[in-house]
């Protein structure tokens, strides 16, 4: 067996134990994880500092460095997320329905774990803990494979969590980390049939598409975030400018950040007078169409066709001028990734049309796309934002990490 197959076999064995663990034991394990991450945060921060130093030396972009960097405040937030997950209702064992058939059989549908979940993600050490906590509470074992940029941070967090599991009486292999960050190991994980029940990629569009294309195990696509904000001709333009600034600039490297703004030509000149000073605070590079360029100032550049489909993960914004809401919705249908889309308008009927007709996991009226997040939606931490329609869509919390099985009670019935 290869190293990864051995890891998969250990995970499979742990899954049989974890699937029958009670809520109290899982919550105790989560509290132990929260405690050890707090008590040993200096150890985690030191490992992360080594990752950040190496990333700076390698020339990592500032926005990506922000994703990689841990601080005491961010660790406190991560730990709080673990405790929030512990406080959530346990979906495992819940019966969605129970009915008696005419033949006397009593048939119920019960929530059960998916099993072994493999997660491939990039340079975000918080994902290591968020994913592990959600998998643990939902009765799933996880195999984590992070990017090479965060390997020291991830090793430290995984080792601390494994120690906490054992203290709570659960197998350490309920959480494991792939130590080798090579492409070959990622490829093997994508084909770990018989060990992995579902694979979830978290990262940029390139990673997600590669995994969906190559994997032989079932995949849930998450996080492809070419998100749009449409500024309608009946928008509150100050509101629109503030929402655009937040959606682009609060954290440009995350999947719910906006990448393209669509502005109705009747209000474009007035809108950009309000929006440009805000975007200039973060030196956002604007890439506009021919109609928008004269309004965007001397720093703007002409957009190419590729810009309409690019997830920048940076302080870059594509700008498109449209003549109607229909044109905006057609553009979103052609270039969106089904993640999050927003309209800014004071017209109730337009808002309802946008909600009804735009096909995305989250559709907003007069609010920032940055709210597409498990915590903001009341789900606790999330394992990713699913942009597909099968099994789960939108922020994937505890319930989305379960399946179901039918349980049948009989009294000797035969067919």
C-alpha positions in Angstrom: 0.0 0.0 0.0 1.1 3.6 -0.6 1.4 6.0 2.2 -1.9 7.7 1.2 -3.7 4.3 0.9 -2.5 3.5 4.5 -3.8 6.9 5.6 -7.1 6.2 3.8 -7.5 2.8 5.5 -6.9 4.3 8.9 -9.5 7.0 8.1 -12.0 4.4 7.0 -11.5 2.5 10.3 -11.9 5.7 12.3 -15.1 6.5 10.4 -16.8 3.4 11.7 -16.1 4.5 15.3 -16.9 8.2 14.8 -20.2 7.5 13.0 -21.6 6.0 16.2 -20.1 8.6 18.6 -22.7 10.5 20.6 -23.2 14.2 20.5 -21.7 14.7 24.0 -18.4 12.9 23.0 -18.1 14.9 19.7 -18.7 18.2 21.6 -16.1 17.2 24.2 -13.6 16.6 21.4 -14.5 20.0 19.9 -14.0 21.7 23.2 -10.6 19.9 23.6 -9.6 21.2 20.2 -10.6 24.8 21.1 -8.7 24.5 24.3 -5.5 23.2 22.8 -5.5 25.7 20.0 -5.8 28.5 22.5 -3.2 27.1 24.9 -0.7 26.3 22.2 -1.4 29.3 19.9 2.2 30.5 20.3 3.3 27.2 18.7 0.8 27.7 15.9 1.8 31.3 15.3 5.5 30.4 15.2 4.8 27.8 12.5 2.7 30.2 10.6 5.4 32.9 10.8 7.8 30.5 9.0 5.2 29.9 6.3 4.6 33.7 5.9 8.4 34.4 5.7 8.9 31.7 3.0 5.9 33.0 1.1 7.2 36.6 1.1 10.6 35.4 -0.1 8.8 33.5 -2.9 7.0 36.7 -3.9 3.4 35.9 -2.9 0.9 38.7 -3.6 -0.2 40.8 -0.6 -3.8 39.6 -0.9 -2.7 36.0 -0.8 -0.4 36.7 2.1 -3.4 38.0 4.0 -5.1 34.6 3.5 -2.1 32.8 4.8 -1.4 34.9 7.8 -2.5 34.0 11.3 -2.8 36.5 14.2 -3.9 36.1 17.8 -7.2 37.8 16.8 -7.7 35.4 13.9 -6.9 32.4 16.0 -9.5 33.6 18.6 -12.0 33.8 15.8 -11.1 30.3 14.6 -11.5 28.9 18.1 -14.8 30.8 18.5 -15.9 29.1 15.3 -15.1 25.6 16.8 -17.2 26.4 19.8 -20.0 27.7 17.6 -20.0 24.4 15.8 -20.1 22.5 19.1 -23.2 24.5 20.1 -25.1 23.7 16.9 -27.7 20.9 16.8 -26.2 17.6 15.8 -27.9 16.4 12.6 -26.8 12.8 12.9 -29.6 10.4 13.8 -32.3 13.0 13.1 -35.3 11.4 11.4 -36.7 13.6 8.7 -39.9 11.7 8.3 -41.5 8.5 9.6 -44.6 7.1 8.1 -46.6 3.8 8.2 -47.3 2.2 4.8 -50.6 0.4 4.0 -48.8 -2.9 4.4 -47.8 -2.0 8.0 -44.2 -1.2 7.4 -42.9 1.8 9.3 -40.4 3.6 7.1 -38.2 6.5 8.3 -35.4 8.6 6.8 -32.4 9.1 9.1 -29.5 11.5 8.8 -26.1 9.8 8.6 -22.5 10.9 7.9 -21.1 10.9 4.4 -18.1 8.9 5.8 -14.5 9.9 4.8 -14.3 13.4 3.4 -11.1 14.5 1.6 -10.5 18.3 1.3 -7.9 19.8 -1.0 -7.4 23.5 -0.2 -4.9 26.3 -0.8 -3.0 28.6 1.5 -5.6 29.2 4.2 -4.7 27.6 7.5 -8.0 28.5 9.1 -9.6 25.9 6.7 -7.7 23.2 8.5 -9.6 23.8 11.7 -12.9 24.9 10.2 -13.2 21.8 8.0 -12.1 19.4 10.8 -14.6 20.9 13.2 -17.5 20.6 10.8 -16.6 17.1 9.8 -16.2 16.0 13.4 -19.6 17.4 14.5 -21.3 15.8 11.5 -19.7 12.4 12.2 -17.3 12.5 9.3 -13.6 11.7 9.2 -11.5 14.1 7.2 -8.3 13.8 5.2 -6.9 17.3 4.7 -4.5 18.3 2.0 -3.4 21.9 2.1 -1.1 23.8 -0.1 2.7 23.8 0.3 2.6 27.5 1.4 0.8 26.7 4.6 2.3 23.2 5.4 4.0 24.2 8.7 0.9 25.9 9.9 -1.3 22.9 8.9 1.0 20.3 10.4 1.0 22.1 13.7 -2.8 22.5 13.8 -3.4 18.9 12.7 -1.1 17.5 15.4 -2.8 19.6 18.1 -6.2 18.5 17.0 -5.2 14.8 16.8 -3.9 15.1 20.4 -7.3 16.6 21.5 -9.2 13.8 19.8 -7.3 11.1 21.8 -7.9 13.0 25.0 -11.7 12.9 24.2 -11.5 9.1 23.6 -11.8 9.3 19.8 -9.3 7.9 17.2 -6.7 10.5 16.2 -7.2 9.4 12.6 -10.6 11.1 12.6 -8.5 14.1 11.5 -5.4 13.5 9.3 -3.2 15.7 7.2 -1.5 14.7 3.9 2.1 15.5 4.6 3.3 15.5 1.0 2.1 18.6 -0.9 3.3 17.5 -4.3 0.9 17.3 -7.3 1.4 13.6 -7.4 -0.1 13.2 -4.0 -3.0 15.4 -4.8 -3.7 13.4 -7.9 -3.6 10.1 -5.9 -6.0 11.6 -3.4 -8.4 12.3 -6.2 -8.3 8.6 -7.1 -8.5 7.1 -3.6 -11.5 5.0 -4.5 -12.6 2.7 -1.7 -11.3 5.0 1.0 -12.7 8.5 0.2 -16.4 8.9 0.0 -16.4 12.5 -1.2 -13.8 15.1 -2.2 -14.2 18.8 -1.6 -11.8 21.2 -3.3 -11.5 24.7 -1.7 -9.5 27.3 -3.6 -9.3 29.2 -6.9 -11.2 28.3 -10.1 -8.2 26.5 -11.5 -7.9 24.1 -8.6 -11.6 23.4 -8.5 -11.9 22.7 -12.2 -8.8 20.5 -12.2 -10.2 18.4 -9.4 -13.6 18.1 -10.9 -12.0 17.1 -14.2 -9.5 14.6 -12.9 -11.1 13.0 -9.8 -12.6 9.5 -9.9 -14.1 9.9 -6.4 -17.3 12.0 -6.0 -16.6 15.7 -5.9 -18.6 18.7 -4.5 -17.5 21.8 -6.3 -17.0 24.8 -4.1 -15.8 28.4 -4.2 -15.6 29.4 -7.9 -16.4 33.0 -7.3 -16.8 35.3 -10.3 -19.4 37.4 -8.5 -21.2 40.5 -9.8 -22.9 43.6 -8.5 -25.4 45.3 -10.8 -26.0 49.0 -10.2 -29.5 49.6 -11.6 -30.6 53.0 -12.9 -33.0 53.2 -9.9 -30.3 52.4 -7.4 -29.4 54.5 -4.4 -25.9 55.4 -5.8 -24.3 56.1 -2.4 -25.5 52.7 -1.1 -24.2 51.1 -4.3 -20.8 52.7 -4.0 -20.5 51.6 -0.4 -21.6 48.0 -1.2 -19.2 47.8 -4.1 -16.3 49.0 -1.9 -17.1 46.4 0.7 -17.7 43.6 -1.8 -14.4 44.2 -3.5 -12.1 45.6 -0.8 -12.9 44.1 2.6 -11.1 40.8 1.7 -10.5 40.6 -2.1 -8.9 37.2 -1.9 -12.0 35.3 -0.8 -14.6 33.7 -3.1 -17.5 35.9 -2.1 -15.6 39.1 -3.2 -17.0 40.8 -6.2 -15.0 40.6 -9.4 -17.1 42.5 -11.9 -19.5 45.5 -11.5 -22.3 46.1 -14.1 -23.4 49.7 -14.2 -26.5 51.1 -16.0 -25.3 53.7 -18.5 -28.0 56.2 -17.4 -26.4 56.5 -13.9 -22.8 55.5 -14.8 -21.2 59.0 -14.6 -22.9 59.9 -11.3 -22.2 56.5 -9.8 -18.5 56.6 -10.6 -18.1 60.1 -9.0 -19.2 58.4 -5.7 -17.4 55.0 -6.1 -14.0 56.0 -7.4 -12.8 57.8 -4.2 -13.7 54.7 -2.2 -11.9 52.3 -4.5 -8.9 54.6 -4.7 -8.4 54.0 -0.9 -7.2 50.5 -1.8 -5.7 51.4 -5.2 -8.1 49.1 -7.0 -7.2 48.6 -10.6 -10.2 49.1 -12.9 -10.5 47.2 -16.2 -13.4 48.8 -18.1 -15.2 48.4 -21.4 -15.0 51.2 -24.0 -18.0 53.0 -22.7 -16.8 52.9 -19.1 -13.1 53.9 -19.6 -13.7 57.7 -20.0 -15.5 57.7 -16.6 -12.9 55.7 -14.7 -9.9 58.1 -14.7 -6.4 57.8 -16.1 -5.4 54.7 -14.1 -8.0 52.5 -15.7 -7.1 50.0 -18.5 -9.1 48.4 -21.2 -10.8 45.1 -20.3 -10.1 42.1 -22.4 -12.6 39.2 -23.0 -10.7 37.2 -20.4 -11.4 39.8 -17.7 -15.1 39.0 -17.8 -14.4 35.4 -16.6 -11.5 36.0 -14.2 -11.5 35.5 -10.5 -8.8 38.0 -9.5 -8.5 37.4 -5.8 -6.9 40.8 -5.7 -7.6 44.5 -5.8 -8.7 44.4 -9.5 -12.2 45.0 -10.7 -13.8 44.5 -14.1 -16.3 47.2 -15.2 -19.1 46.7 -17.7 -21.7 49.2 -18.8 -25.2 47.9 -19.6 -28.4 49.4 -20.9 -30.9 47.4 -19.0 -31.4 44.8 -16.2 -32.1 42.2 -18.9 -28.6 42.9 -20.4 -27.1 42.6 -16.9 -28.8 39.3 -16.2 -27.8 37.9 -19.6 -24.2 38.9 -18.8 -24.3 37.2 -15.4 -25.7 34.1 -17.0 -22.9 34.0 -19.5 -20.0 34.8 -17.2 -21.1 34.0 -13.6 -20.0 30.9 -11.7 -23.2 30.4 -9.8 -21.8 31.8 -6.5 -23.2 35.1 -5.4 -24.9 37.9 -7.4 -26.3 41.3 -6.2 -28.6 44.0 -7.5 -28.7 47.5 -6.1 -32.1 49.1 -6.8 -35.0 50.9 -5.1 -37.5 49.2 -7.5 -39.2 46.3 -5.7 -40.4 44.6 -8.9 -36.9 44.7 -10.4 -35.5 43.2 -7.2 -38.0 40.4 -7.3 -37.2 39.7 -11.0 -33.5 39.6 -10.2 -34.1 37.2 -7.3 -36.3 34.9 -9.4 -34.3 34.8 -12.6 -30.6 35.0 -11.6 -29.2 31.4 -11.2 -26.8 31.4 -8.3 -26.3 29.9 -4.9 -26.9 33.3 -3.2 -28.8 36.3 -4.8 -28.8 39.6 -3.0 -30.9 42.8 -3.1 -29.1 45.9 -1.8 -26.4 44.0 0.2 -22.8 42.9 -0.3 -21.9 39.5 -1.7 -19.4 39.2 1.2 -22.3 37.8 3.4 -22.2 34.5 1.6 -20.6 32.6 4.5 -21.7 29.9 6.8 -21.2 32.0 9.9 -23.2 34.9 8.5 -26.0 32.5 7.4 -26.2 31.1 10.9 -24.7 27.7 10.0 -21.5 28.1 12.1 -18.3 27.6 10.2 -18.6 26.3 6.7 -16.6 23.8 4.7 -17.1 25.7 1.5 -19.6 27.4 -0.8 -21.1 24.8 -3.1 -21.7 26.2 -6.6 -23.3 23.1 -7.9 -26.9 21.9 -7.7 -26.6 18.3 -6.7 -26.6 17.3 -3.0 -25.8 20.8 -1.6 -25.8 24.4 -2.7 -24.5 27.5 -1.1 -22.6 27.5 2.3 -22.1 23.9 3.4 -22.7 23.5 7.1 -23.4 20.5 9.2 -26.6 19.3 7.4 -24.9 19.5 4.0 -22.2 17.1 5.2 -24.8 14.4 5.8 -26.6 11.9 3.7 -29.6 9.8 4.6 -30.5 6.1 5.0 -34.0 4.6 5.2 -34.8 2.5 8.3 -37.7 0.1 8.1 -39.6 -1.6 10.9 -41.7 -4.6 10.1 -43.6 -7.5 11.7 -42.9 -10.3 9.2 -44.1 -8.6 6.0 -42.9 -10.2 2.8 -43.4 -9.1 -0.8 
